[in-house]
Amino acid sequence: MRKSKWLLAGLWLLVSTLGFSQSKLVPVYPASTPELVFLEAEYAVSTNFSKEPILNYGCSSSRTLQLNRTLPLFGNAPFYAEFVFFIQEEGTYEIWYGGSPPGPKDDLLPSYASPFNLRIDGTESTPVYREDVHVVENYTPAYYWNVLKRKVTLKPGVHTVRVEITEKRRFDNRYFFYLDALFFRKEGAEARPKSALAKFPQDLQNRRIDNPFGTIQEYEEILRKDQKDIRNYIYLSLIYSLVGDYSNALRVLRRGYALEPKNQTILLLLAKNRIWKGDVPEGLAGYRAYLTEYPDNLEAWKEAGKVAAWVGKYAESERFYLDALGKFPDDPSLLVNLGFTYLWQSDNQRAERLFQEALEKSLDSPEKLKLLAEIYKINGYADRAIPIYRKGTETYPQELEFHLLLADTLIRMGKEEEAGKVYASIEEKYESSEQLTAYLSLAKQQAEMRNKVIQEYHQKLEMDPDNLSLRETLVEAYFWNGLKEKAIQESYIILATHSFRQLKEFDTAKKDLLSLVDSLYLYSTYFRDVVGRATSLRGEANAALSSYTDALKEATRFEEQLRVAAERGQTVPTPEKGDPREILRTEEEKLARITESITEFLNRFESNDNRYRELDSKVPEALEKEKTSLEEFSRLTLPLNWKWDRQFYVDELSSLVSVVPVLAAHTLGRIQQITGPLPEAERLYRKALEAPKPQEVTSYTLWETLLWKEDREARKSLLGSPATESIKRYTNLTDTIEQLDTELYREQPRTPVFTEQVPDRLREQLSRLETVRATAASRLGELEKTLQTLRYFLAKGLERSFFDLQEKTLLLRYELGDYLLSSHRLVEATRQLRHVLAMEPANLNALYKLGVVRQLYGDWYEAMEFYRRVYGIDPTFERAVSYHNQLARLHPNLLEAEAKTFADTSRITTTAEGSYTHAFGSTTALKTLFRTESLRMYKQTPWDTASTHQLHTLIVSLPVSFYNLGVGFTPRLGLDVASSAYDNPGGYTDTDTPGLPWFISTYKAFPNLGVDARISVKDFTFLPSYTYSRERDTFIPGRPNVAKNQVELTLQKPFTFDARYGLTQIYSRTYGSLSILSDGNRKGTALQDTSLYFHVADAPWTTLGLSTVLVFEHAEKHPDPERYYAPDGVFVVKAGPLGSTYISLGGGRVLGFVLQTLTGLYREKSLSSSPENKFYIEGILRTELTLDSTVLYCSVYGSGAFPGSKPDYWSMQVQLGVSQKLQRLLAP
C-alpha cells in the first residue's frame, strides 16, 4: 500500500512538472498612454538629416536630429525624417514637436530656421511656417516646444508622419532645422511619456514666449534700453547661438555675467558657447564654475565629462564623472560614461569593471535595466545594449518589453533574422491574447514600415531607374535602418551611373575631335590596304607582263611556222597547250584588265589622297584648340597638384561589372578605348551589350572601337546585326563615316580594251604604283603620329572629364567612405576618402575620417599625420586631438637608460646602457643600443685567476611591423668590443708613453647578429629569434673564443576572465632555446611560466597573484675546466606569491610597487643516477614612479640555492633606470 502511494505521488509530481514546463507566462505589458503617442526623432524609420543622431544631453533621450548644411541634395531632393506610430484611441490630436521653430512665411520677418512640410499618412504635404505654430517654451539652447495650430483626426491603427525640409533659412541661406521629438496628444489629455529620459513641456498651456523672433538689431536695442533685465541678455545670446555666432553670444553673456555672476542660465550658456566656439579649456572651466554653484544638474555633469573625453582631456573627464558620482552614486549613466572615458584611453579593464558595476546596480529593477540599455544606445554602442536586453528577458521573464526592445534594436542594427527569432520566442513563451497579438502586430508593422519605405523606393526606381536623387534616398534609408551592405552596394551603383553619364558628356564635348579621329582611322585603314594592294597589284602586273611576253613570243613563232609551212604546202600541228594565238589573246585581255584596275586604283588613290590632305589640314586647328583647353585645365589643377587616378576607376568599375554591366562595363570600356588597350575595350562593350536593356551608346562605341582597331570586316559585320538600329537611334555619325568608307573603296572600272600601247602603259603604271605604295606608307607614318597626338589629347580630355566627375561626386564619395568605415571595410574606405582629399586637401571631415580609418587599420603613424593636419586647420575638430594623443602615448619614441650591479659567488658585474628608439612609420623604426659591462672575477680557481675585463656592445635594430597582418621582424646588427689593455692584470709596463695606434689595436670586435620575429594569431603571440654571437663567458681573460648560434622560441597567451569572479587573468609563457657552439657543444633550455592575477582593489589599483615556473637546462658536454655555463640536467621548479599596487598621486603621477617571491627545488644532474637537490629561493622588489611620460624605477633582486643550511650559490642585483617617452602630443 505504501509503495502504491509513493508511485501515485511520483506520478502526480511528474505530471505536474511536465504541465508546469509546458505552461506559458502571462506577460507584463509596457506601460502605455493611449491618449499620447511620443516619438523620439532618433527613432525615425528613415531620414537624411544626418547619418546618425547627435548627442545632446539637454534633449529628449539625449539625442537629436540636426540638419545644418549649405549644399542641397542631388536633384534638389527634400531633406526628410519619416516616422511610423500606432494610435489606440480615435480622436482629435494636437501635433507637438521639440526643435527649431520654423522660419516665417512673411519675408519681412527674420528667418533663423527652415520652414517644413508635414505629411501624414501619405496625404498632400502641408507647409508649416512660424505663423502656423505656437512656441511654448525653450528647454535647451536652440530647442523649443512647438505645437501646430492645426489639429488632426486619427483613427486607431498604424500611421505615418513625414517632416520635409525644402527651403533654406534666409539668415545665411542654409538648410537648418533641429528635430528632437514629436508627440500626438489627444485633445484635453493630461498624459506624460513614461520614459525617464524623455523631455516634455512643463506647461502645455504656456504661451508667454509665443512671439515671432525679432531681428538681432531689435534684440540689441531692447537690451540697450533695459540693461538690468537679465532675460534680455539670455534671449539675445540664444539668437546668436542659433545662427552660429558664438563670439557675439559670449560677448552678450559676459555682460549678463557682470550683472548676475551666479545666474544659473548665464553660467551654463557661457560654458556651452565656449565649447561650441572651440575654446574647450575655457568651456570646461565654465562647466566647473557652473557645477560648483549648481551641482544638482545631472545633465551638466554628463555633458561636461563627455566633452572633456571627446577632446582627449581624460583626466578632467574622469574628475567630472567622479565628482558627479559623489553626488549621484547610483546613476548608471555616470558609471557607463566614466567607463567610456577609460575605454577611449585603452584602459579596458577599468572600463569593463565600471560597465559590470552599472549592470549589477541595475539588476534589481526592470526599469533600471531598460534605462541602462538605452544609455548604451544613446552613446552609440547599441551592440552593448543587446546582452542587457537578453539579461532582462532572463531576469524578468514576464516583462514583454525586454523582448520588444531587443527585437527593435536588432532590426535597427540590420539583424532582421535574429529579430524574427525574438518575435517567435515571444509567441512560444507567453499566453496568447488579443493584447499580445496587438503588441506583436504593432512591433512587426513598425519593422514592416521600414521595409515598406524601402520597397516603395524600389518600385519607384523600377519606373525611373535613372533617378539618382531617389537612389541616394534609398541609400540613406538603407543606412539609417542598419542595412549597411545594401547602402554601400547602392552607393557604388550611383557612382557608376555618374561615371556613365559623365562619359556621355565627354562624348558630346569631344564630338568634333572624335569625328576627326574616326575619319583618320578610316584613312589609316585605307592607306594600310593601299600598301598591301599596291604590292599585290605590282605582283599581278609583273606576272601578267611576263605571261604576255611569253605568249607573244610563242604566237609569233607559231605564225612564222604557219607561214613557212604554207609556202611548202605543209601543215603545222596545234601545240598541246593550245593555239598560241588564242593564248596570246587571253593574255592580252588579262593585261588589259590589270592595266585598267591599276589605272582605276591609281586614280582613286589620287582622289582619296587629296581628300585625306584636306582632312589633315584640319588637324592643326584641332590641336591648337585642344592645347588651349589643356593649358586651362593645367592652370585649374595646379593648386591641387591633382592627377587622375586611372587605376582607382578601373578597379572600382571592374568590381561592378557583374553588378551593373550595362553601366560599369560600358564606362570601363570607354576608359580602355581612349587610353588602351582596344581589345579589352571591345570585350567590355560586348559584355555590356549582352546584358539586359543595353544602352544604345554602347553599340556606337563598339563600332568606333572596331574602327580604331582597323578591323573593317568586324565593323561591317556589326553593322549587319541588330545593333545597327541602336546605333542609328543614338547618332548619325556612323552614316557619315561609312559613306566615306564606301567612297574610299568604290571601284568604277571601264571595259578593258587591249591595244599595242597597253604593255608600255602598264610599265609606266608600275612605276607610279611604287610611288603610290611609298606615298601610302608615308601617310601611314604620318597618321600614326597624328593619331597618337590626337589620342593623347583625347586622353587628357578624358582626365578633365573625370576631374569634373570627381568634383560632382565629392560628397557622395565622402559619404560612401563613411559607410565603409562603419562597416569596417577599411581598405575601401581609405581609397574613397583619399579620392576626396585629392580634390579638397583641406576637407576636415575627410582628413579626420581617414585618420580614424588608418587608426582602425593599424597604421597609427599615418593616422597621426591626418589628425595633425586636422589640428592645423581646426584644433577643436571632433576628437582629432584625443585620438592623436592616444596614439602618441601608445607609440612614442623612446629614450631609456639603465645602470645595474650584479654580484654572485664568483663575480661582480657593473653594467650601464642606453637606447633610443625612433619610429619612421607604422611599419619601420630604428633602435640603437649601447652597453658597457665591467666584470670582475674575484674568485680564483685552479683554472682561473682573478681578473677584470670590460665589454662594449653596440647594436642597431630595424623593427619592421606588418600591422595589418599581426606579423613583424627585427634584424639586429651589432658588435661586441673588448680591449686587451683593460684585461691586462699587470698593466702597461713599457717605459714609452702608450701610443694611440697601439691603444686602438688592443680592441677586438666580434659580431653580434640576429633577427627577432613576432607573430600574433588572436591572443597567441609567437616570438621566434636567432642570434649569432660570442659566448658571453668566454670574454673573461684566459678563456678561448667560442661562438654561439642560438635559436629561441617563446609562446605567450593571456586568458582573461570576468572581474566579478576575482580572477582577472591567467598568463602563460612557454620558452625554449637551443645553442650550438663552435667547440661542438650544444645546450638547451625549456621553461614554462604560469601566473594567476586577482584584482583586489581600485584605489589604489592593487593586484595579487601566484606564479609557478618550471625550468630545465642541459648541455651535451661539460668542459673541464669550465669555460662557460654548461648546465648539467638542471631542473628548477619554483612558485610563490606576487603583488603590485599603483598609487595615484594626481597630475599624471603614479607610485608603484611590485613584490614577488619564489621558492622551490633546484636540482642538478637530474639525468644522472645521483642528482643533487637544493632548496631554492628568490625575490624581487621593484619601485617605480611615473611622472606623466617619464618612468623612474629601482629594483632589488636576490636568490640563493641551499644544499644545506648554507647556500652554495647566491646572487644579488640592484638596478636603477629611467624611461622617457618622447610623445608628439597636440595640445597636451
Buried (B, 14 or more C-beta within 10 A) or exposed (E): EEEEEEEEEEEEEEEEEEEEEEEEEEBBBBEEBBBBBBBBBBBBBBBBBBBBBBBBBBBBBBBBBBBBBEEBBBEEBBBBBBBBBBBBEEBEBBBBBBBBBBBBBEEEBBBBBBBBBBBBEEEEBBBBBBEBBBBBBBBBBBBBBBBBEEBBEBEEEBBBBBBBBBBBBBBEEBBBBBBBBBBBBBEEBEBBBEBEBBBBBEEBEBEEEBEEBBBBEEBBEBBEEEEEBBEBBBBBBBBBBBBBBBEBBBBBBBBBBEBBEEBEBBBBBBBBBBBBBBBBEBBBBBBBBBBEEEBEBBBBBBBBBBBBBBBBBBBBBBBBBEBBBEBBEEBBBBBBBBBBBBBBBEBEBBBBBBBBBBBEBBBEEBBBBBBBBBBBBBBEBBEBBBEBBBBBBEBBBBBBBBBBBBBBBBBBBBBBEBBBEBBEBBEEBBEEEEEBEBBBBBBBBBBBBBBBBBEEBEEBBEEEEEBBBBBBBBBBBBBBBBBBEBBBBBBBBBBBBBBBBBBBEBBEBBEEBBBBBBBBBBBBBBBBBBBEBBEEBBEBBBEBBEBBEBBBEBBEEBBEBBEEEEEEEEEBEEEEEEEBBEBBBBBBBBBBBBBBBBBBBBEBBEEBBEBBEEBBEEBEEBBEEBEEBBEEBEEEBEEEEBEBBBEBBBEBBEEBBEEBBBBBBBBBBBBBBBBEEBEBBBBBBBBBBEBEEBBBBBBBBBBBBBBBBBBBEBBEEBBEEEBBEBBBEBBEBBEEBBEBBEEBEEEEEEEBEBEEEBBEBBEEBBEBBEEBBEBBBEBBEBBEEBBEBBBBBBBBBBBBBBBBBBEBBBBBBBBBBBBBBBBEBBEBBBBBBBBBBBBBBEBBBBBBBBBBBBBEBBBBBBBBBBBBBBBEEBBBBBBBBBBBBBBBBEBBBBBBBBBBBBBBEBBBBBBBBBBBBEBEBBBEBBBBBBBBBBBBBEEEEEEBEEBBBBBBBBBBBBBBBEBEEBBBBBEBBBBBBBBEBBBBEEEEEEEEEEEEEEEEEBEEEBEBBBBBBBBBEEEEBBBBBBBBBBBBBBBBBBBEEBBBBBBBBBBBEBEBBEBEEEBBBBBBBBBBBBBBBBBEBBBBBBBBBBBBBBBEEEEBBBBBBEBBBBBBBBBEEEBEEEBBEBBBBBBBBBBBEBBBBBEEEEEEEBBBBBBBBBEBEBBBBBEEEEBBBBBBBBBBBBBBBBEEBBBBBEBEBBBBBBBEEEBEBBBEBBBBBBBBBEBBBBBE
